[in-house]
Structure formats: C-alpha cells, structure tokens
C-alpha cells in the first residue's frame, strides 16, 4: 500500500498543517480513512459540506452532468448556470449573479465591482473599509482586505486602498470614511477570526451609515451562507440588506464554486471585458449548485441547522460546569466555537481525532464545529461526548 503521507511530503507544497490521516470515503456526517477508521466529521470541509458527504442528490447531479457537458467557457449559455442564478436571485434580496470558482475569487470580483462603481458614480472613490480579524481570502486583493496582520505581512506590499478598523465598532467605520471610501466589507459573523458574533444593532448601524454616505455594503457570506447560521443567508437575521454579497463554500455541496450577487444598479457597472473567468459557472459546478440549493431551500435545512445548533450549543455550554478550561460558546446555527482558557486547542483536536471526531482549532484557544446541516441529534450528542472526554484528557495530562 502506498505511503500517501510520505508521498504528499515529497510532491506537494508544504503550506498546510494537515491532520495525519488519509481520508478515503464519506457518507453523511461520517468519514473513513485509508486504514478503515471511522470518524464523525464536524469540520465539514470547512463549512462546505452542507448536505454531508456523498449526498445522492449532488452525486447524481454531478454524474448526470458529467455524462452530457462538463465545460464550455462563458462564450456560451448553459442551462445549469442560468438555473442556479435564478434560484439565488429568487431566494435573496439581490438581482444579478456572477459566478467564479472560489470564495477568494468572489471577493476579488466584488472589490473590482465596487471600484468600477466608484469610478463611474463616486468621482473615482476606491477605498474599502474592512475589519480587524476579518478573513476574505488568500489572493492579493482579498488578502489586502483581510484584517489579520500575520496573514498579510509576509506578502507586502499588497494592493493599496484598504482600511482596517476594529470589529463591532461602527464609530470606527464612520471615522475611517472619507471621500475616497467606496464600500464597507464585512462578514456577518467572523468565521476564521474565531466565530465572532456582531453586537446587537451593529450591522444595522453599518447599513444605515452606508446608505447615508452613499457607500456600498458588501457582505462576505462565504462561510455563513447557504443555511449555515439558521437562515439561508446570515443577513436575514440582522434586519439588513447588502448591496453586494459573496458566496462560495456550501453553494455546490462540495464542488468548487463561488458567486457574487449584487443589486441591479451596481451589477450594471461591470460591462463586457471588465471581468471574467474560464471555469466560472461551468456546467458541472452549476449543476451541483442547483441540486444543493434546491434541497437546502425545499427541505428547509436552514431551520434544521437552527434546531441542531440549539442542541449543539446547549451541550457545549453544559461543559462549562464540568471543565474549568471551557470559558464560553459562541455561534449561530451550525457555525459554533468553544472557547478555552488556555492555548490547548491543537492538542484537543488531536485527541478528538484519536477518539473518532474531527474538529478544527480555529484559534489556539478555540475549537470550531461546522457539521453538515443534516447532522442528527445522536451525532451531536456523540460528538460532544468525545469532545468533552478529549478536553478532560488533555487538561488532566501532566505538562
């Protein structure tokens, strides 16, 4: 049998901190490694696998599309592309869709759209206000918008035109706004920043400020969208409507895709030749997106995520009474983080894996859980039992 991990270390860039297992197959919330070990997967492809692994609707949509038409380029129309765009528009507050291949590409497209809009309507305004601890991607523009200095600094100088202000501070956004400002870019919930929840009224105040000053509000729903937080889009819980929204991750149930949605008056400023992508909206990804989004909407999976999230949060909060290292729980729906008083999250993740549970150390002192929207009550209970025992084992171990 090949030593896949040794081969990975030989042939691939070593820019990931991978867990030392080779995943071989999955079904629903479970995965198996190449040695036959079974795990509960509460990483979910980093909030991608909203329907779980190998969901038959997605698998059949991909297989059916692969037998007919995989790729055409955007020189031509295809039915899956148009159908997915229709579903997104009918189920959101926005009017037009641009498809790409990933979340970071969606952010890049949104930045270009904002700058073109500023060029055309705001005397060339181009600056984007973003927040500290925000995460928007790894390409140069998206990285420049990302609010974590350690991600940006090794790659500077980055493209100019981005201002970072503290999260949950609308006064800081007001103070940072100048005649050069074209947009405010926010995650409704900061995912990679540690599952940071907005203060009550914060997003509403940002929306009002953008309206008052004639700025675009761009919501990055790459991690929070497609039912993850208990509604189809997280903005629905905040009494706001964005001018532009970015999506990716869960949109096609595991097949790579990204999308930018915008109001008609904003989308109209990207004209032929301004932006494009060879693979964006290819029939294979779009067909997977149609199957996924239809099932999420028709099956009311956001409501399922809300109910499952209540159970998950309740189980996690009960650990605070038994484990002194557990300091809190934050999140919405099935995007949840468990806070710890020490930086032992990496050790806890490793111990969970040894016990049959996959979770993510989103911060040195925080564990993130992102199971499929289809997760069952029994799976939540089992995952929490494993997590609690792993934390107890790690914190009881001699240093």
C-alpha positions in Angstrom: 0.0 0.0 0.0 1.4 3.4 -0.9 2.6 5.7 1.9 0.4 8.6 0.9 1.6 10.9 3.7 5.2 10.4 2.7 4.3 11.0 -0.9 2.5 14.2 0.0 5.5 15.4 1.8 7.7 14.6 -1.2 5.5 16.1 -4.0 3.2 18.8 -2.7 4.0 22.3 -1.4 4.2 22.1 2.4 1.9 25.1 3.1 -0.8 23.2 5.0 -0.9 21.8 8.5 -2.7 18.6 7.7 -4.0 16.2 10.2 -2.1 12.8 9.8 -4.9 10.7 8.3 -5.7 10.0 4.6 -9.5 10.3 4.2 -10.8 7.7 1.8 -14.6 8.0 1.7 -17.5 9.6 3.4 -21.3 9.3 3.9 -23.4 11.9 5.6 -21.6 13.1 8.7 -19.1 10.2 8.8 -15.8 9.7 7.0 -13.4 6.8 6.9 -9.6 6.9 6.5 -7.5 4.6 4.3 -6.9 2.3 7.3 -10.7 1.8 7.8 -11.0 4.0 10.9 -14.4 5.9 11.2 -14.8 9.5 12.3 -17.6 11.9 12.9 -16.8 14.9 10.7 -17.6 18.2 12.4 -15.2 20.1 10.1 -17.5 19.6 7.1 -14.9 20.6 4.5 -14.6 23.9 6.4 -18.4 24.7 6.2 -18.6 23.4 2.7 -20.4 20.0 3.0 -23.8 21.4 3.9 -25.5 18.1 2.8 -22.8 15.9 4.2 -20.5 13.6 2.3 -21.6 11.8 -0.9 -25.2 13.1 -0.8 -27.1 11.2 -3.5 -28.7 14.3 -5.0 -25.4 16.0 -5.5 -23.6 12.8 -6.7 -26.4 12.1 -9.2 -26.4 15.7 -10.5 -22.6 15.7 -11.0 -22.7 12.2 -12.7 -25.6 13.2 -15.0 -23.9 16.5 -15.9 -20.5 14.8 -16.5 -22.1 12.5 -19.0 -23.5 15.3 -21.0 -21.5 18.6 -20.8 -18.7 19.4 -18.3 -17.2 22.6 -19.7 -18.0 25.2 -22.4 -16.5 28.5 -21.2 -18.5 31.7 -20.8 -18.7 32.3 -24.5 -21.9 30.3 -24.5 -25.1 29.9 -22.4 -25.8 26.8 -20.4 -28.9 25.8 -18.6 -27.3 24.9 -15.1 -25.6 28.3 -14.9 -28.9 30.2 -15.6 -31.0 28.0 -13.3 -28.6 28.4 -10.4 -28.5 32.2 -10.9 -32.4 32.2 -10.9 -32.5 30.2 -7.7 -30.1 32.6 -6.0 -31.9 35.7 -7.1 -35.3 34.3 -6.2 -34.1 33.4 -2.7 -32.2 36.6 -1.9 -32.6 40.3 -1.9 -30.3 40.8 -4.8 -30.8 40.9 -8.6 -27.8 39.7 -10.5 -25.2 36.9 -10.2 -21.6 36.5 -11.3 -20.1 33.0 -11.0 -16.5 32.1 -10.3 -14.6 29.2 -8.7 -13.9 30.0 -5.0 -14.6 32.4 -2.2 -11.4 34.4 -2.6 -12.3 34.9 -6.3 -15.7 36.1 -5.3 -14.2 38.7 -3.0 -11.8 39.8 -5.8 -14.7 40.2 -8.2 -16.7 42.2 -5.5 -13.7 44.5 -5.0 -13.4 45.1 -8.7 -17.2 45.7 -8.9 -17.0 48.3 -6.1 -14.1 50.1 -7.6 -15.8 50.2 -11.1 -18.9 51.6 -9.4 -16.8 54.2 -7.6 -15.1 55.1 -10.8 -18.4 55.6 -12.5 -20.5 57.2 -9.8 -18.3 58.5 -6.9 -15.6 60.5 -8.6 -13.2 57.6 -8.6 -13.7 56.6 -4.9 -11.8 53.3 -4.4 -11.1 52.6 -0.7 -12.7 49.7 1.1 -13.2 49.7 4.9 -12.8 46.2 6.4 -12.5 44.9 9.9 -9.7 43.6 12.1 -9.9 39.7 12.4 -11.9 39.6 9.2 -10.9 37.0 6.7 -11.7 37.3 3.0 -9.2 35.1 1.1 -5.6 34.5 0.1 -5.2 36.2 -3.3 -3.6 39.6 -3.2 -6.7 41.8 -3.2 -8.7 39.6 -0.9 -5.6 39.3 1.4 -5.3 43.1 1.4 -8.9 43.2 2.7 -8.2 40.5 5.3 -7.9 42.0 8.8 -5.3 39.7 10.3 -1.8 41.2 10.1 0.1 37.9 10.3 -1.6 36.8 7.1 -0.8 40.0 5.2 2.7 41.0 6.4 4.8 38.3 4.6 3.3 39.3 1.3 3.5 43.1 1.5 3.4 45.4 -0.3 -0.2 44.5 -1.0 -2.6 46.4 -3.3 -3.5 49.8 -1.6 -6.9 51.0 -0.9 -7.9 49.1 2.2 -8.5 50.5 5.7 -8.9 48.2 8.7 -11.0 49.2 11.8 -12.0 47.2 14.9 -14.8 44.7 14.6 -18.1 45.7 16.2 -17.2 49.4 16.2 -19.5 51.4 13.9 -17.9 54.7 15.1 -14.6 53.5 13.8 -16.2 52.9 10.4 -17.6 56.4 10.5 -14.3 57.9 11.4 -12.5 56.0 8.7 -14.9 57.1 6.0 -13.5 59.7 3.6 -14.3 61.0 0.1 -12.1 58.1 -1.2 -14.3 55.4 0.5 -16.4 53.3 -1.8 -17.5 50.4 0.3 -17.6 48.6 3.6 -16.7 44.9 3.5 -17.8 42.7 6.4 -18.6 39.1 7.4 -22.0 38.9 9.2 -20.2 36.5 11.6 -16.4 36.4 11.5 -15.6 32.7 10.8 -11.9 32.4 10.5 -11.5 35.1 13.1 -12.9 32.7 15.7 -16.7 32.7 15.1 -17.1 36.3 16.4 -20.8 37.4 16.6 -21.8 41.0 15.8 -23.1 43.1 18.7 -26.9 43.8 18.6 -27.6 46.5 16.1 -24.0 46.7 14.7 -24.8 45.5 11.2 -27.9 47.7 11.1 -25.9 50.7 12.0 -23.3 49.9 9.4 -26.1 49.6 6.8 -27.6 52.9 7.8 -24.2 54.6 7.6 -23.5 53.2 4.1 -26.9 54.4 3.0 -26.4 57.9 4.5 -22.9 58.3 2.9 -23.7 56.6 -0.4 -21.4 53.6 0.1 -21.7 50.0 -0.9 -22.3 47.4 1.8 -20.5 44.2 0.8 -21.3 41.2 3.0 -19.0 38.3 2.8 -21.3 35.3 3.3 -18.8 32.7 2.0 -18.8 30.8 5.3 -22.2 32.0 6.7 -24.3 31.5 3.6 -26.4 28.5 2.4 -28.2 27.9 5.7 -25.1 27.6 7.9 -26.3 30.0 10.6 -30.0 29.1 10.7 -31.3 31.2 7.8 -30.4 30.8 4.1 -28.2 33.9 4.5 -27.0 35.4 7.8 -28.0 38.9 6.8 -31.7 37.8 7.2 -31.2 37.7 11.0 -29.8 41.3 11.2 -32.5 43.5 9.5 -30.1 44.5 6.7 -29.8 44.0 3.0 -26.4 44.2 1.3 -25.7 45.9 -2.0 -23.2 43.1 -2.8 -22.8 39.6 -1.4 -20.1 37.0 -1.9 -20.8 33.2 -1.6 -18.8 30.0 -2.1 -18.2 27.1 0.3 -21.6 25.4 0.7 -23.2 26.6 -2.5 -22.5 23.4 -4.5 -22.3 20.9 -1.7 -18.5 20.3 -2.1 -17.9 21.1 -5.7 -15.8 24.2 -6.1 -17.8 27.3 -6.9 -18.0 31.0 -6.0 -20.6 33.7 -6.7 -21.1 37.5 -6.3 -24.6 38.8 -6.0 -25.4 42.5 -6.5 -28.2 45.0 -6.8 -29.1 45.7 -10.4 -27.9 49.3 -10.3 -24.5 48.1 -9.0 -24.1 45.0 -11.2 -24.7 47.1 -14.3 -21.3 48.7 -13.9 -19.4 45.5 -14.9 -19.6 45.5 -18.7 -18.2 43.1 -21.2 -14.4 42.9 -20.9 -14.3 44.2 -17.3 -14.1 40.8 -15.6 -14.3 37.1 -16.4 -13.2 33.6 -15.6 -12.6 30.5 -17.7 -14.1 27.9 -15.4 -16.7 30.1 -13.6 -20.3 28.8 -13.9 -19.1 25.6 -15.7 -22.0 23.2 -16.1 -20.6 20.6 -13.6 -20.3 23.0 -10.7 -23.5 24.8 -11.6 -25.5 21.5 -11.7 -24.1 20.6 -8.3 -25.2 24.1 -7.1 -28.7 23.7 -8.4 -29.1 20.3 -6.7 -27.7 21.6 -3.4 -29.5 24.9 -3.3 -32.9 23.3 -4.2 -32.5 20.7 -1.5 -31.5 23.3 1.1 -34.4 25.5 0.3 -37.1 22.9 -0.3 -36.1 20.8 2.6 -35.9 23.9 4.9 -32.4 22.9 6.0 -31.7 26.3 7.5 -34.4 25.6 10.1 -32.9 22.2 10.7 -29.5 23.9 11.2 -31.1 26.3 13.7 -32.6 23.5 15.7 -29.5 21.4 15.6 -27.4 24.4 16.6 -29.5 24.9 19.7 -28.8 21.3 20.8 -25.1 21.6 20.0 -24.7 24.9 21.9 -26.6 23.6 24.9 -24.4 20.5 25.1 -21.3 22.6 24.7 -22.4 25.1 27.4 -23.0 22.3 29.8 -19.3 21.6 29.7 -18.6 24.9 31.4 -19.8 23.5 34.6 -17.6 20.4 34.5 -14.5 21.6 32.7 -12.7 24.7 34.1 -10.8 25.2 30.8 -14.1 25.8 28.9 -14.8 29.5 29.0 -17.7 30.0 26.6 -19.6 29.1 23.5 -20.4 31.4 20.6 -22.0 31.0 17.2 -25.3 30.6 15.3 -26.8 27.6 13.7 -24.1 25.1 12.9 -21.2 27.6 12.9 -20.1 27.3 16.5 -16.9 27.8 18.5 -15.9 26.6 22.0 -13.6 29.0 23.9 -10.8 27.7 26.1 -8.9 29.5 28.8 -5.5 28.1 27.5 -4.0 27.6 24.1 -4.6 23.9 24.0 -6.9 23.7 21.1 -4.4 22.0 18.8 -3.9 19.2 21.4 -7.7 18.9 21.9 -8.2 18.5 18.1 -5.5 15.7 18.0 -7.1 13.9 20.9 -10.6 14.2 19.4 -9.2 12.6 16.2 -7.8 9.7 18.1 -11.2 9.2 19.6 -13.1 9.4 16.3 -14.1 13.1 15.9 -12.8 15.7 13.5 -13.0 19.3 14.7 -11.0 22.5 13.9 -8.7 24.6 16.1 -9.8 27.9 14.5 -7.7 29.8 17.1 -5.1 28.5 19.6 -7.8 28.8 22.3 -10.9 28.0 20.3 -12.4 24.8 18.7 -14.7 25.4 15.7 -17.5 22.9 14.8 -19.2 23.0 11.4 -21.1 19.8 10.8 -23.5 19.3 7.8 -26.9 20.9 8.1 -28.3 17.3 8.0 -26.5 16.2 11.2 -28.6 14.1 13.6 -29.2 14.6 17.3 -27.4 11.3 18.1 -24.4 12.5 16.1 -24.3 15.8 18.0 -24.5 14.0 21.4 -21.8 11.6 20.4 -19.5 14.4 19.1 -20.0 16.4 22.3 -19.2 13.3 24.5 -16.0 12.8 22.5 -15.1 16.4 22.7 -15.7 16.6 26.4 -13.6 13.5 27.1 -10.8 14.8 24.9 -10.7 18.1 26.7 -10.6 16.4 30.0 -7.8 14.1 28.9 -5.7 16.9 27.5 -6.1 19.2 30.5 -5.5 16.4 33.0 -2.3 15.3 31.3 0.9 16.3 33.1 2.9 19.1 31.5 
